[in-house]
Amino acid sequence: MNPTEVIFWIGSGIVFLILIELILAVARHFNTAQRAARSIETSSANLQRELEEVPDPPDLATSRRAWRGYRRFILEKKVEEARDICSFYLSPIDMEPLPTYKPGQHLGFQLRIPGRLRPTVRNYSLSTAPGNPNRYKITVKQLTAPPEKPDAPPGRGSTFMHESLSAGNLVEVSCPSGKFILDREDSRPAVFVAGGIGVTPLMSMIESICNENIERRCFFIHAVRNRSEHAFHDQLQQIAEDRSNIDLHVFYSHPEQEDDDLICSKPTYHSGFLDVESLNKITGGGDLQYYICGPPPMMSALVPALELAGVSPDDLLTEAFGPASTSKKVNTLSTESGDNLEETERFKVFLETSNRTLKWDGSSSLLELVEASGIFIDSSCRSGNCGTCEARLLDGPVQYEEEPGVDIASGHCLTCVARPAGDVILEL
């Protein structure tokens, strides 16, 4: 083989080796690309699977819906508002957003007081405008023995709230409820009349009017014993100063010596008890809508007097703090069928669980009748506004002298304001 052929074959070998290397390089690149593609595909599939496993983000309305029963809340802080009056700021322990509420509504509390076999159930009004999805605020007055009955026991629920609860403690709370609420559709002048701690739901209403810039003429009248017991004094003063459509008037029934200068210097501060004549002088009378909330003595005196003065019952929106009826009693009761029931009629009330038969006395509510027999029913407001005493009605008709302030579940009745309209059977 001559030198030329040697060079040819050597060159051909080199070229062949280069081609082989190129082919291998391309193959390696192709395999790498395939692995990368498979890896990307696998990662995408895994990511898709993970995304499918993640729950859909909750709809705001769903996450803030009402709850049934009691929900655990933590007490963030307590703030003293006046003598024996304290505000409680509460947030849910599960950190889920809270449903909003209507101005004037209240919360139910199941208080587990040491030494008592059963929880103590109480209702306290929300005392600020709705809008905070993370916190509720209530304001509670500690009920002490009245001056005329110094040996009477203090309020069980309010004393526990004031003396035993502190920041960090847990409480069980039911969803906001109640039909004593601000009517946003009525544009007539509104008269807010608060008696003592009855100011709490009205604070929620007047704050809402301010926050929503509702240009409705408002008269806010607070009847309280004296300045030391005057909750939200500074806040109400600021509202009246900032809003030209809101007039504030204060009545101190038992002013202390240091209150005299305030009464003398401010024409909107008055000494004495609130009455219809004073209301008419402040408002000028006319076509008005009233929101009235206070203790039983004030409610039983003021509301019937306004009706007698010509105010339509439809224009009197009321809530009594305590077992008070705010309407005049009548001798006949209307059933759902429209028939009248004479109070002289007597019906039997059978308690199925207790296997007892009671005879209605013709005037008591079902709650009063059952309690008189020694059977306990959870109750709180005793005026049809909280729903605590709701009981299952197995058979028979009942009637209400006034429309209850809460919705009643089907097949149940509100025992504190229900009376039998025939023989009835209760699951008690």
C-alpha positions, 0 to 999 in steps of 0.5 A, spaced: 500 500 500 503 506 497 503 512 502 497 515 498 492 510 500 495 509 507 493 517 508 486 516 505 484 510 510 487 514 516 483 520 514 477 516 512 478 512 519 478 519 522 472 522 519 468 515 521 470 516 528 468 524 528 461 521 525 460 516 530 461 521 535 457 526 532 451 521 532 452 519 539 452 526 541 446 527 538 443 521 541 445 523 548 442 530 546 435 527 544 435 522 550 437 528 555 431 532 551 426 526 552 428 526 560 427 533 561 420 533 557 418 527 561 420 530 567 417 537 566 411 532 564 411 529 570 412 535 574 406 538 571 402 532 572 404 532 580 402 540 580 396 539 577 394 533 582 396 537 588 392 543 585 386 539 584 387 536 591 387 543 594 380 546 596 377 551 592 378 558 596 372 559 600 366 564 597 366 570 602 359 569 603 360 562 605 366 563 610 362 568 613 355 565 614 351 564 620 353 558 625 348 554 629 349 553 636 355 556 640 362 558 637 368 559 641 371 566 642 377 569 645 376 575 650 381 580 647 380 585 652 375 589 656 374 596 657 371 600 662 365 605 659 362 607 666 361 605 673 359 597 673 359 598 665 364 594 661 365 593 653 368 586 651 372 585 645 371 578 642 374 574 636 373 567 634 378 562 636 378 559 629 380 565 626 374 564 620 371 571 618 365 573 622 358 574 619 356 581 619 350 583 623 344 588 623 345 594 627 341 592 634 342 585 634 345 581 640 349 575 641 347 569 645 352 567 651 353 560 654 356 561 661 359 556 664 359 558 671 363 554 677 359 551 682 353 551 677 350 544 674 347 548 668 350 553 663 347 560 664 345 563 658 345 570 657 344 575 651 348 581 650 347 587 645 352 588 640 354 595 641 358 598 635 356 598 628 357 592 623 363 592 619 369 588 622 369 581 620 374 579 625 371 582 632 365 583 635 364 588 641 358 587 646 357 592 652 355 589 659 352 592 665 354 589 672 347 588 675 347 589 683 342 589 688 337 595 687 337 600 692 330 598 695 332 591 695 339 591 698 339 583 700 337 581 693 342 577 689 346 580 684 346 579 676 349 572 675 351 572 668 353 580 668 357 579 675 361 573 672 362 577 665 365 582 670 369 579 675 371 572 672 373 573 665 379 576 663 383 577 657 385 570 654 379 567 657 374 563 652 367 564 651 361 560 647 357 565 643 351 564 638 350 567 632 347 574 632 340 575 632 334 579 633 329 583 630 330 590 633 334 593 628 335 599 624 330 600 618 334 603 613 328 604 608 324 609 612 327 616 611 322 619 617 326 623 623 328 617 627 327 618 635 332 613 639 330 613 646 335 609 651 334 607 658 341 606 662 344 600 659 339 600 653 343 604 649 347 598 647 343 596 641 342 604 639 349 605 639 350 600 633 344 604 630 347 611 630 354 609 629 351 605 622 348 612 620 354 615 621 358 610 618 354 610 612 353 617 611 345 617 612 342 624 612 336 622 616 334 627 622 335 623 628 334 625 636 338 621 640 335 621 648 339 617 653 336 617 660 341 615 665 342 616 673 348 620 672 354 622 669 358 616 673 353 611 670 353 614 663 356 609 658 359 612 651 358 619 654 364 622 650 363 618 644 355 620 643 358 628 644 363 627 639 357 624 634 352 630 636 358 635 634 360 632 628 353 631 625 348 636 624 343 631 623 343 628 630 341 632 636 343 629 643 339 630 649 341 627 656 336 626 662 340 624 669 334 622 674 339 622 680 344 627 678 350 627 683 353 634 685 358 634 680 353 633 674 350 640 676 355 644 672 354 640 666 346 640 667 346 648 668 351 649 662 348 645 656 341 646 654 341 639 652 342 636 659 336 635 663 335 633 670 329 628 672 325 623 669 324 622 661 316 623 659 312 623 653 311 631 654 319 632 654 320 627 648 315 632 644 318 638 646 325 635 644 322 632 637 316 637 636 312 631 635 309 629 628 311 623 623 316 620 627 319 613 628 321 611 635 327 606 637 326 605 644 330 600 649 331 600 656 329 597 663 322 594 664 320 600 669 321 605 663 318 601 658 312 599 661 311 607 663 313 610 656 311 606 651 303 605 652 304 613 654 306 614 647 301 610 644 296 614 648 299 620 645 297 618 638 303 614 636 302 608 632 304 602 635 307 600 628 312 606 629 314 604 636 320 599 635 322 596 642 326 592 646 326 591 653 332 589 657 329 584 662 322 580 662 317 586 660 312 587 656 312 593 652 304 593 650 298 594 653 295 587 655 288 585 652 283 580 654 283 576 648 288 573 644 288 572 637 290 565 634 293 564 627 286 562 624 284 569 627 279 566 632 279 569 639 280 566 645 277 568 652 282 568 657 277 564 661 278 557 657 283 552 660 287 547 656 292 541 658 299 542 657 303 535 656 310 534 657 312 528 654 319 527 656 317 528 663 311 525 663 307 530 666 300 533 665 299 541 667 293 545 666 294 552 664 291 557 668 289 562 663 294 567 663 301 564 664 306 563 658 308 556 657 315 558 660 312 560 666 307 554 667 313 549 666 317 553 671 312 553 676 311 545 676 319 545 677 322 544 670 327 548 668 328 551 661 333 555 658 331 562 658 334 569 658 330 575 655 323 572 657 320 577 652 321 573 645 327 577 643 332 572 644 330 565 642 333 561 648 327 558 651 325 555 644 322 548 645 319 543 640 312 543 639 309 536 638 302 537 637 297 542 639 296 550 637 299 556 640 298 563 640 303 569 641 300 576 644 306 579 640 310 577 634 316 574 637 323 578 635 326 572 633 325 566 627 322 560 630 324 553 627 318 549 624 315 545 629 317 549 635 315 555 639 318 560 643 315 558 650 316 565 654 311 569 650 307 563 647 300 561 650 296 555 648 290 555 644 288 548 645 291 542 648 298 542 647 304 537 647 311 539 648 318 535 648 320 537 655 
